[in-house]
Amino acid sequence: MGLIILAILFSIGNSEFLQTAEAQKKAGFKWYALPECRQVVEGLPAITIDTVQGKKVCYKLALTVGEVK
């Protein structure tokens, strides 16, 4: 039961990210690891990792690995 509630809360809180990611995956984008985790860019939907240095992003949807910066 707890996992169901957690999944619902995750979906509601991240609906913009999930919609953007789904549209990009349908367009051929794939997940790539960033060379180094970076700070969150305000206004870009993302799943973040909380660290002592702040929120970080470590993966990106891109068409090619060359687009990952």
N, C-alpha and C positions, 0 to 999 in steps of 0.2 A: 504494500500500500504506500509506503514511504517513497519508493522509487517512482511510482506513478505521479505522486504529488510533485516530486522534484522535477520530473520531466515536464509536467504542465507549467510549473513556474519558470523553468528554463525557456520553454517555447514562448510564453507570454512576454517575458523580459527581453527576449532576443529576436522578436518577430521580424524586425527590419533586417537584421543580419541574415536570418534564415531565408527570407524571401530573396534577398540579393544573391546569396550563395547559390540557391537553387536555380535562379535564372542564369547565373554565370556558368554553372555546371552543365546546364542544358545547351549553352552556347559553346561548349568545348573546353572550358577552363578546368584546370586540375590544381590540387593542393600541392604547394611546394614549401619546403622549409626555408625560411630566410637565413642568409649566411650568419646573421647575428640577430637575436631578439631586439626589437626596437621599441621606443616609446609609442604610445597610442597617438594617432593623428585624430584630433577632434573632428567630428563630422563624418568620419568613415566608420561604417558598421564593422565591428570586429568582436571576436571572442578573445578576451584578454586573460592574462595570467597576472595575479597580484604578487608583487615582489616587494622587498623592503625599499627598492628604488622607485617604486610606483608601478603602474599598470604597463604591461608589455604585450607585444604581439610577436609571435614566433613563426606563423605560417601565413601564406598568402595564396589566393586563387589567381592564377595567371594562365595564359594560353601556352607559354613556353617557359622553360627554366631561365632563359635569358632575360625575361621581363622581371624576374625576382630581384629586387634591390633592397 
